Amino acid sequence: MLENALKILQNYYGYQTFRAGQEKIIRSILEGSDTFTIMPTGGGKSICYQIPALLLKGVTLVISPLISLMKDQVDSLNNMGLPATYINSSLDYQEVKLRLRKAKNGEFKLIYVAPERLESGRFCELLKFLDISLLAVDEAHCVSQWGHDFRPSYRSISSLIKKLPARPIVAAFTATATAEVKEDVIKLLSLRNPNVYISGFNRENLFFSVVRGENKNDFMMNYVQENKDRSGIIYAATRKEVDRLYKILQEKGYSAGRYHAGLSDEERKKSQEAFIYDDLNIMVATNAFGMGIDKSNVRYVVHYNLPKNMEAYYQEAGRAGRDGEPSECILLFEPKDIMIQKFLIEQTSLSPERKINEYKKLQAMVDYCHTQSCLRKFILEYFGEDDVPDECNNCSSCNDDSELVDITIEAQKIFSCIVRMKEGYGSSLIAQVLKGSKSKKVTEQGFQMLSTYGIMDEYTLKEIKDIINVLIADNYLYLTEGQYPVIKLRKKAVHVLKNKEKVFQRVRKKKEKIPQDDTLFEMLKRLRKDISDREGVPPYIIFHDSTLREMSEYCPTDKEALLKLKGVGEAKLNRYGDAFIDLIKKYVEEKGINRVKKPAMKVSNKSKDDKIPSHVITYNMYHQGKSLQEIAEEREIKISTVQDHLIRCSNEGLFVNFDDFITKEQESLILDAIEKIGAQKLKPIKEALPEEVDYFTIKAVLCKHKSET
Ligand code: ADP
């Protein structure tokens, strides 16, 4: 059974092997068990229900919360040659009926449905006429009030299951792992003794870093400058902050968009699309942005502010590098941001018990920002994994190459100034006093008389404030709570003032970028963008960055070589292969390059169709219970063509029940003949058998027993 699943993975998706966990989940669904999967964002959940959908007899309904996400998934499937469609509020009733009719006729194996549809009795009535084998619930945590995206319409799923004439297999997927959510999903979706799979939370290609005590604006500007040709998301905590950062980036001429709940639907949609289509490189956004964004080539996610908890952080950061290419997740920590999050918790209408829970989670987030140990270990242990290695060598703690600079003198000056100002002010005024400012605020209080007045006049105000921030981040100072926070000393600072302890600041060495020749990669990206504009699908749906990267590395100049690359399946090969091969050929000839070809790995099939291949349409009709004769008539093709289609589907890994076509006697006759003659050639087998046994029956027996012959 799984052999067929693997063939689909290779032939249609263009991937060689399943990722950890995928195989077990697919097996569980194919065996007919309800299945509950927790897998991190980017872990590869979609394949876990899409492949069973193709292998099971009837249609699969996928409940998916966002219109943009479903369109994306359906585009992606169609582009691979797989028959899928969606139903949501963007369609009128006639179109909905038409799509359902087509599904009934076997033209679609997957239908993506928005949960709100299930609230309509009329719609559920229509669903009863479909043969639904599998109900896949994406983002299943939306059913739970404990989850962070509660959607009341998810509650209609369980009543739909009850209404259907035959109960389908139910498979639920989420990236949210808390115990409450897990229990809720199982109960509220009425899963029956589900197999539960919690897959590893590690995302190896992501580099995690926490930046503490650095000026965040400077850091961000430097970073976007160094990465200006790459796609990235910058998350900020509030709409105001998003607007501010967006304005700065715009003014400096960066290709940036913004997204938050305060903008009109129109503006949000526009900037989201521009980002998805690679027309914008940077998206500055609140956490309103991202659920259901499938863009695979996000190369970095910067958190300009502290997120509310590790769950939110990992989900947002996880939007980087879905294509498996190295990507960065950077959190810019500033203690002030803890206040914002506390304020936001206070603003909610949560019960006191839940508020305490939120505070605890926030504290873990803050601990993450302070840990000196491996960041990946911290994350994985937070999500309940055991036996995590102490070092990952792919985070800012493990790869720390910063230098320690002694700032004891500066720290002493700052601490003593704060003491003299009676620990009653914020960093702006403290910095002004140290700088020796003549501002009204300073003179009004008589601070020009203090002995610390002007003792740091060689620094700019901004530099002084930055050092104060380092001292807060490293727990020498703390900010009081409330509307007007002031800075106070911790015990540690007193030791420093008494010369008992030194203070060091970590200064990151500038990373030297290894120059890489990206000429061909950039040319391939431009070609992909042209095709994307022409076809109206996002660039990453045509090919992932990782596939373009392999193309630029291996320079395939024929279809066979191209098919061997990751992410190239038959349909995409036929659709886009020539254009990419032409470009690579030209480039290679011009430069006189001859690259090593990737070793042969993939099974190759010839297909001349694009969109949904003809044999797959036949296959779906067969699964609707139509006879070969009926399919031939309806499709106006020869019956032998229908037969060939089924044989081909079987060879590609799709399940065909050949017992529908062969009698037991014929089967044993054919097997006897094969044993005598061998299975290499069909003609001698045919000649050894009675006249009425046709070629199709022989091929069908060969397919059925292919692992033995
Ligand atoms: P999720 O829904 O869990 O966030 P997706 O299903 O969108 O993740 O998968 C994330 C990315 O990983 C996609 O680009 C997908 O094509 C890729 N992917 C999934 N499974 C495999 C696999 N077995 N081999 C290689 N890439 C895979």
Residues whose N, C-alpha, C, O or C-beta is under 5 A from the ligand:
A	BS01	ADP	Y15 T17 F18 R19 P40 T41 G42 G43 G44 K45 S46 I47 S296 R322 D323
